[in-house]
Amino acid sequence: MKIVLAQQNYHIGNFEDNTQKIIEGIVRAKKEGADLVVFSELCVCGYPPRDFLEFNDFINKCYESINRIRQHADTIGVLIGSPSRNTQKEGKRLFNAVFLLYEKEIKSEIHKTLLPNYDVFDEYRYFEPAYDWKIMEFRGKKLAVTICEDIWNMGDNPLYRITPMEKLMPFAPDVMINLSASPYNYAQDIVRNSIIKAHTLKYKLPMLYCNTVGSQTEIVFDGGSLVYDINGNKVKEMKYFEEDYALFDLEKLSQRSGSSKAPPGGAYYYSAFEVGQGEDTIQYLAEEKNIEEIYQAIILGIRDYFRKMGFNKAILGSSGGIDSAVTQALAVEALGRENVRAILMPSQYSSSHSVTDAEQLSKNLGNSYDIIPIQNIYDSFLTALKPVFNDLPFGIAEENIQSRTRGNLLMAIANKFGYILLNTSNKSELATGYGTLYGDMAGGLSVLGDVYKMQVYALAHFINKKSGTRQVIPSNIITKAPSAELRPGQKDSDSLPEYEILDRILYQYIELRQGPHEIITKGYDAALTERILKLVNTNEYKRNQFCPIIRVSCKAFGVGRRVPIVGKYLS
């Protein structure tokens, strides 16, 4: 049996495009002589559909698409993912399902058992777990078909009480096939490979794993579909961050050789928390392999956000600092230099090199830019507020007026010309509240909101290295001390610890969910640790009003991190 994996990029709720894309995949698989073509989880409607699933019309359109697709499943088998109605009175009204289409009919249907309800996942909100387990029979082969999370219940501390493959093994399947929508984070490829290898070694069956690719608002799906043979050997790792197709011979995948061995100590599976927990986590996060992946994920995140929203032009504030420079370079790569406009908005507190650095950056990248000094606008605000401020000393309020002036200008230009404003705040700033609501926290999409400051520097070095002999980001932008330049001589270090220390503590708290005692016992200063954790928790109200953040870590701010605004814990 010849099986094709079709790794495709879908658009949530775009039934016409998704259906056409699936049909094109079927046509291609037929031409390549395949017996079966496999698509990804919920490919018919796109993943994650969230509350669209509550609309009967949305589910009707899913079934209409399936009816169109099955007309092309005449001489070839097709595995597609879609919501399915629960015909029983008990339980939720939908299943997360896979349909086997063949001879223009729905031949079989299986349902997802393990419904993730953590981080960015909320499937148990919508779907009922499978009531029963069965294989799919196709052309004399028994297919053990599972859906994404169904294969993740392995390791020393399983999250669920049922393991679907254990339910399927009594049927003596010939192959494992998994339809997945597994989001990217910078450790996910290691974890995925370990999970799939563990299955082939444990169940002594080959596995074909088809993942989706593309970005859906803040969540990036990286593809990287996998095929392992019956001996636990990786046969194919498909492309990352782009669509891909590959054909496999099941008979070859099923030939025993005895050439693969289990990892030492039987360690078949590594969880996301076990990856990158060394003493120097920031060095791990900034390693070139991770930075290159993060770069690709952000490019895909920007590109798909604009394409799927129907926009093509971006605007951003260019300050001459590292964050805006990296954001601008990423935007130019994702959208093209002709579609990126930078606005330089110096005040009386801006250094001269900030303007010249920002100008040089735009010249290097080839994008258009404008200079709009804000001193007169800022002074008019102070004049209007003088009777109310009552000659109180200069402080945060006056600093923030500058930031909000810039936010107003950027949004005005964005509205006038139909741009999307890209936010330039990084994760270290967002974590500690080092930003101004309705000022530098304004934007339609956060490019660096899941990237720590030290990773931003690593991205800058990577961008310059990638460009070869041509330096894209001026060295002065990379080497100068970070500053918001809202008062004379201001530096980030006046308000925040050095980023090398700050990022390490933030990573322990946010990604690894370590408490203050656990962090302090690792050698971090107690007072500093408690201060940082307090900053994180007391600034939740700011992040709650923030724009979508492109997710690259296993714990990003936004939909995957739900913390009370008025909570007292560590605040």
C-alpha positions in Angstrom: 0.0 0.0 0.0 1.3 3.5 -1.0 0.4 6.3 1.4 0.7 10.1 0.8 1.0 12.6 3.7 -0.4 16.0 2.6 1.0 18.7 4.9 -1.1 21.7 4.1 -1.9 25.2 5.4 -5.6 25.8 6.1 -7.6 28.9 6.9 -10.2 28.7 9.7 -13.7 28.8 8.3 -12.6 29.3 4.7 -14.4 26.2 3.5 -14.0 27.0 -0.2 -10.2 27.3 -0.1 -9.7 24.5 2.4 -11.9 22.1 0.3 -10.1 23.1 -2.9 -6.7 22.6 -1.3 -7.7 19.1 -0.1 -9.1 18.2 -3.5 -5.9 19.3 -5.1 -4.0 17.1 -2.7 -6.2 14.1 -3.6 -5.6 14.7 -7.3 -1.8 14.9 -6.8 -1.9 11.7 -4.7 -3.7 9.9 -7.5 -1.1 11.0 -10.0 1.6 9.6 -7.8 -0.1 6.2 -7.6 -1.1 6.4 -4.0 -3.7 4.1 -2.5 -4.4 6.4 0.5 -3.8 10.1 1.2 -3.8 11.5 4.7 -4.5 15.1 5.7 -4.4 16.7 9.1 -6.7 17.2 12.1 -9.8 19.3 11.5 -8.4 20.2 8.0 -11.9 20.7 6.6 -12.6 23.7 8.8 -9.1 24.7 10.0 -7.7 24.4 13.6 -8.6 25.8 16.1 -12.1 26.8 15.2 -13.0 27.6 18.8 -16.5 29.1 19.2 -17.3 28.8 15.5 -18.1 25.2 16.5 -21.2 26.5 18.4 -22.9 27.5 15.2 -25.0 24.9 13.4 -24.3 26.7 10.1 -20.6 26.2 10.6 -21.0 22.4 11.2 -23.4 22.2 8.1 -20.6 23.8 6.0 -18.2 21.1 7.3 -20.5 18.4 6.1 -21.1 20.1 2.8 -17.3 20.2 2.3 -17.0 16.5 3.1 -19.7 15.7 0.5 -17.7 17.7 -2.1 -14.4 16.0 -1.1 -15.8 12.5 -1.2 -16.7 12.8 -4.9 -12.9 12.9 -5.6 -12.3 9.9 -3.3 -13.3 7.4 -6.0 -10.3 5.2 -6.7 -8.2 6.4 -3.7 -8.8 6.4 0.1 -8.8 9.7 1.8 -8.4 10.5 5.6 -9.6 13.9 6.6 -10.3 15.6 9.9 -13.6 17.4 10.6 -16.1 18.0 13.4 -18.8 15.3 13.5 -22.2 15.5 15.2 -22.9 13.3 18.2 -26.1 11.5 17.6 -26.5 10.4 21.2 -28.4 12.6 23.6 -25.7 12.3 26.3 -22.6 14.4 26.1 -21.5 17.3 24.0 -23.0 17.7 20.6 -19.7 17.2 18.6 -16.8 14.9 18.1 -13.4 15.7 16.8 -13.4 13.1 14.0 -11.5 11.5 11.2 -13.5 10.3 8.1 -12.3 7.6 5.7 -13.6 8.4 2.3 -13.5 5.8 -0.5 -15.6 5.0 -3.6 -17.2 8.4 -3.1 -18.6 7.3 0.3 -17.9 7.8 3.9 -16.6 4.3 4.8 -15.7 4.8 8.4 -15.5 7.4 11.1 -13.4 7.5 14.3 -13.4 10.0 17.2 -10.7 11.6 19.2 -10.4 10.3 22.7 -8.0 12.6 24.5 -9.2 16.2 24.4 -6.5 18.7 25.5 -7.7 21.4 27.8 -4.5 23.2 28.7 -2.4 26.0 27.4 -3.8 27.1 24.0 -6.1 24.0 23.8 -9.7 24.0 24.9 -11.1 21.0 23.0 -13.1 19.7 25.9 -15.1 22.9 25.8 -16.6 21.7 22.5 -16.1 18.0 21.9 -17.2 14.7 23.5 -14.5 12.1 23.9 -14.8 8.9 21.9 -17.3 6.3 23.2 -15.5 3.4 21.6 -12.4 2.4 19.7 -12.1 0.7 16.4 -9.6 0.3 13.5 -10.3 1.4 9.9 -10.1 -1.4 7.3 -8.9 -0.4 3.9 -7.7 -2.6 1.0 -6.9 -5.5 3.3 -5.0 -3.4 5.8 -6.0 -2.5 9.4 -5.4 1.1 10.1 -5.0 2.3 13.7 -6.0 5.9 13.2 -5.6 8.4 16.0 -5.9 12.2 16.3 -3.1 14.4 17.6 -3.3 14.2 21.4 -4.3 10.6 21.3 -0.7 9.6 21.0 0.7 11.9 23.7 -0.4 9.9 26.7 3.1 8.4 27.3 5.8 8.8 29.9 6.1 8.3 33.6 3.2 10.6 34.4 0.3 10.2 31.9 -2.1 13.1 31.7 -5.1 10.8 30.8 -6.5 7.5 32.2 -7.0 6.0 28.7 -4.3 5.4 26.0 -6.1 4.9 22.7 -3.4 2.7 21.1 -3.9 0.3 24.0 -7.5 0.0 23.0 -6.6 -0.5 19.3 -3.9 -3.1 19.7 -6.3 -6.1 20.3 -7.5 -5.6 16.7 -3.9 -6.4 15.4 -3.5 -3.2 13.3 -0.9 -3.1 10.5 0.0 0.6 10.8 -0.5 3.6 13.0 -1.7 6.9 11.4 -2.0 10.1 13.3 -3.8 13.2 12.0 -2.5 16.2 13.9 -2.6 19.9 14.5 0.4 20.3 16.8 1.5 23.9 17.4 5.1 25.0 17.2 7.4 25.8 20.2 11.1 25.8 20.2 11.3 22.3 21.8 8.4 20.7 20.0 10.4 18.9 17.2 12.4 17.0 19.9 9.3 16.0 21.8 7.4 15.0 18.7 10.2 12.8 17.5 10.5 11.1 20.8 6.8 10.4 21.1 6.5 8.8 17.6 9.7 6.8 18.1 8.4 5.6 21.4 5.2 4.3 19.7 7.0 2.4 17.0 9.2 0.7 19.6 6.4 0.0 22.0 3.8 -1.3 19.5 6.2 -2.6 16.9 4.3 -0.9 14.1 5.2 1.8 11.6 3.7 5.3 12.2 2.8 8.0 9.7 2.2 11.3 11.4 0.6 14.2 9.4 0.8 17.6 11.0 -0.7 20.8 9.7 1.4 23.9 8.8 0.6 27.6 8.9 -0.3 30.3 11.4 -3.7 30.9 12.9 -3.6 34.3 14.6 -1.1 33.7 17.5 -0.6 30.0 17.0 2.0 28.8 14.5 1.9 25.2 13.2 5.2 24.2 11.9 4.5 21.0 9.9 7.5 18.7 10.3 5.3 15.6 9.6 7.1 12.4 10.5 7.3 8.8 9.3 9.0 6.1 11.4 9.3 2.5 10.3 8.5 -0.7 12.3 12.0 -0.7 13.8 11.8 2.8 15.3 13.9 4.4 12.5 13.0 7.8 11.2 12.3 7.5 7.5 11.2 11.0 6.8 10.9 14.4 8.5 8.9 16.7 6.2 9.5 20.4 5.7 9.1 22.8 8.5 7.1 26.1 8.1 5.9 25.2 4.6 3.6 22.9 2.8 4.9 19.5 1.7 3.8 16.2 0.2 5.5 12.8 0.5 4.7 9.2 -0.7 5.6 6.1 1.4 5.4 2.4 0.8 3.8 0.7 3.8 5.4 -2.7 2.9 8.9 -1.1 3.2 8.0 0.6 6.4 6.8 -2.7 7.8 10.0 -4.7 7.1 11.8 -5.7 10.3 15.5 -5.3 10.6 16.3 -5.1 14.3 18.6 -2.2 13.6 17.1 0.3 16.0 17.6 0.3 19.8 15.6 1.9 22.6 17.2 4.9 24.2 19.4 4.3 27.3 17.4 3.4 30.4 14.2 3.0 28.4 13.8 6.7 28.2 11.4 6.7 25.2 9.8 10.1 25.8 10.9 13.5 26.8 8.3 16.1 27.8 8.5 19.8 26.8 9.5 20.6 30.4 12.5 18.3 30.2 13.9 20.1 27.1 16.1 23.1 27.8 16.0 22.9 31.6 19.8 23.1 32.0 21.5 25.6 34.3 21.8 28.2 31.5 18.3 28.1 30.0 18.8 31.4 28.2 21.9 30.2 26.4 19.8 27.2 25.3 17.0 29.5 24.1 19.4 31.6 22.1 21.2 28.8 20.4 21.4 29.2 16.7 19.1 26.2 15.9 16.4 27.6 18.1 16.8 31.1 16.9 16.6 30.0 13.2 13.4 28.1 14.0 12.0 31.1 15.9 12.9 33.4 13.0 11.0 31.1 10.6 8.0 30.8 12.9 7.7 34.5 13.3 8.0 35.1 9.5 5.2 32.6 9.0 3.2 34.1 11.8 3.4 37.6 10.2 2.8 36.4 6.7 -0.2 34.3 7.4 -1.8 36.9 9.7 -1.7 39.5 6.9 -2.6 37.0 4.1 -5.6 35.4 6.0 -6.8 38.8 7.2 -6.7 40.3 3.7 -4.0 42.9 4.5 -0.6 43.4 2.9 0.9 46.5 4.4 2.5 47.0 7.8 3.5 50.1 9.8 5.7 50.3 12.9 7.4 52.9 15.1 11.1 52.8 14.5 13.0 54.1 17.5 16.6 53.1 16.7 16.4 50.4 19.4 16.9 46.7 19.1 13.3 45.6 19.4 11.9 47.8 16.6 14.9 47.0 14.4 14.4 43.3 14.7 10.6 43.7 14.2 11.2 45.8 11.1 13.6 43.3 9.6 11.2 40.4 10.2 8.3 42.4 8.7 10.4 43.2 5.5 11.3 39.5 5.1 7.7 38.4 5.7 5.9 41.0 3.6 8.4 42.6 1.3 10.1 45.9 1.7 7.5 47.7 -0.4 4.8 46.7 2.2 6.5 48.0 5.3 6.5 51.6 6.4 8.6 52.9 9.4 7.7 56.0 11.3 10.5 57.7 13.3 9.1 60.0 16.0 11.9 61.7 18.0 11.3 63.8 21.0 13.6 66.2 22.8 14.8 63.3 24.8 15.8 61.2 21.8 19.5 60.9 21.1 20.7 62.0 17.7 22.1 58.5 16.9 18.6 57.0 17.5 17.4 58.8 14.5 20.4 58.2 12.3 20.4 54.5 13.4 16.7 54.1 12.5 17.3 55.9 9.2 20.2 53.6 8.3 18.2 50.6 9.2 15.4 51.6 6.7 18.0 52.3 4.0 19.6 48.9 4.6 16.2 47.2 4.4 14.9 49.4 1.5 11.6 50.2 3.1 10.0 53.6 3.2 10.1 55.7 6.3 9.0 59.1 7.6 10.2 61.3 10.4 7.6 63.0 12.5 9.1 65.0 15.5 6.7 64.9 18.5 8.0 67.7 20.7 5.4 70.3 19.6 2.6 67.7 20.1 4.0 66.7 23.4 4.3 70.3 24.6 0.7 71.0 23.6 -0.4 68.1 25.8 1.6 69.5 28.7 0.1 72.9 28.2 -3.4 71.6 28.1 -2.8 69.5 31.3 -0.9 72.1 33.2 -4.0 73.4 35.1 -4.8 69.8 36.1 -1.3 68.6 36.8 -0.9 71.7 39.1 2.9 72.0 38.8 3.6 68.5 40.2 7.1 67.1 39.5 7.8 65.5 36.1 7.2 61.7 36.3 5.7 58.6 34.7 2.6 60.5 33.5 4.7 62.9 31.4 6.9 60.0 30.1 3.8 58.1 29.0 2.4 61.1 27.2 5.3 60.8 24.8 4.6 57.1 24.2 0.9 57.7 23.7 1.6 60.5 21.3 3.5 58.1 19.2 0.8 55.5 19.5 -1.8 58.0 18.3 0.3 59.0 15.3 0.9 55.4 14.3 -2.7 54.5 14.5 -3.7 57.6 12.6 -1.5 56.7 9.7 -2.6 53.0 9.9 -6.2 54.1 9.7 -5.6 56.5 6.9 -3.8 54.0 4.6 -5.1 50.6 5.7 -2.0 49.4 7.5 -1.7 46.9 10.3 0.4 48.3 13.2 3.1 45.9 14.3 3.9 46.0 18.0 7.5 45.8 19.0 7.4 45.0 22.7 9.4 41.9 23.8 8.4 39.2 26.3 10.7 40.6 29.1 9.0 44.0 28.9 5.5 42.5 28.7 6.3 40.3 31.7 7.3 43.2 33.9 4.9 45.8 32.7 7.6 47.9 31.1 5.4 49.4 28.5 2.7 52.1 28.1 -0.9 51.1 27.5 -2.3 52.8 24.4 1.3 53.9 23.6 4.1 51.5 22.8 1.7 48.6 23.7 -0.6 49.5 20.8 -0.8 47.3 17.7 -2.7 44.7 15.7 -0.1 42.0 16.1 2.8 41.4 18.5 5.9 40.2 16.7 8.3 39.7 19.6 5.9 39.3 22.5 6.9 35.7 23.1 10.7 36.4 22.7 12.8 37.4 25.6 15.2 40.3 25.3 18.3 38.1 25.0 16.6 36.2 22.3 15.9 39.5 20.5 19.7 40.1 20.5 20.2 36.6 19.2 17.7 37.2 16.4 19.5 40.4 15.4 22.8 38.6 15.1 21.1 35.8 13.1 19.5 38.3 10.7 22.9 39.9 10.1 24.6 36.6 9.7 21.9 35.4 7.3 22.4 38.4 5.1 26.1 37.5 4.6 28.5 40.3 4.1 25.8 43.0 4.1 24.9 44.2 7.6 21.2 44.7 7.9 20.9 45.9 11.5 23.5 48.5 12.3 26.0 47.4 14.9 25.3 50.5 17.0 21.7 49.4 17.5 22.9 46.0 18.8 25.6 47.3 21.1 24.1 50.4 22.7 22.3 50.2 26.1 18.6 49.7 25.8 16.5 52.8 26.6 13.0 54.0 26.2 14.4 57.6 25.9 11.5 59.2 27.7 13.7 61.3 30.0 17.3 62.5 29.9 19.8 59.7 30.2 17.2 57.0 30.7 18.2 53.3 30.5 16.2 50.2 30.9 18.5 49.1 33.7 17.2 52.1 35.8 13.9 50.3 36.1 14.7 46.6 35.4 17.5 44.2 36.4 20.0 43.3 33.7 18.3 41.3 31.0 20.7 38.4 31.4 19.4 37.8 34.9 15.8 39.0 34.4 15.2 36.6 31.5 16.5 33.6 33.4 14.2 34.3 36.3 11.2 35.0 34.0 11.8 31.7 32.2 11.8 29.8 35.4 8.5 31.4 36.5 6.6 31.6 33.2 7.7 28.6 31.2 8.6 26.2 34.0 6.1 27.5 36.5 8.6 27.5 39.3 7.6 29.3 42.6 9.8 31.9 44.4 11.3 29.3 46.8 12.3 27.0 43.9 13.9 29.9 41.9 15.8 31.2 44.9 17.2 27.8 45.8 18.8 27.8 42.3 21.0 30.7 43.4 19.0 33.8 42.4 18.8 36.7 44.8 15.7 36.4 47.0 14.7 40.1 47.0 15.2 40.4 43.3 13.3 37.2 42.6 10.3 38.4 44.7 10.4 41.8 43.0 10.4 40.3 39.5 7.5 37.9 40.3 5.5 40.7 41.8 6.0 42.8 38.6 4.8 39.9 36.5 1.6 39.4 38.5 0.7 43.0 39.1 0.9 43.8 35.4 -1.5 41.2 34.2 -4.1 44.0 33.6 -1.8 45.4 30.9 -1.3 42.2 29.1 -5.0 41.5 29.2 -5.5 44.5 26.9 -2.6 43.6 24.6 -2.8 42.4 20.9 -2.3 38.8 19.7 1.2 37.5 20.3 2.9 35.1 17.8 3.6 32.1 20.0 7.0 30.4 19.9 7.4 29.1 23.4 5.6 26.4 25.4 4.0 29.2 27.5 3.2 32.5 25.8 1.2 35.4 27.2 -2.3 35.4 25.7 -4.8 32.6 25.2 -2.5 30.0 26.7 -1.8 31.7 30.0 -4.9 32.5 32.1 -4.0 34.4 35.2 -6.5 36.5 37.2 -6.1 40.3 37.0 -7.2 40.9 40.6 -5.4 37.9 42.1 -3.3 38.4 45.2 -0.8 35.6 44.7 2.8 36.9 44.7 1.6 40.5 44.3 
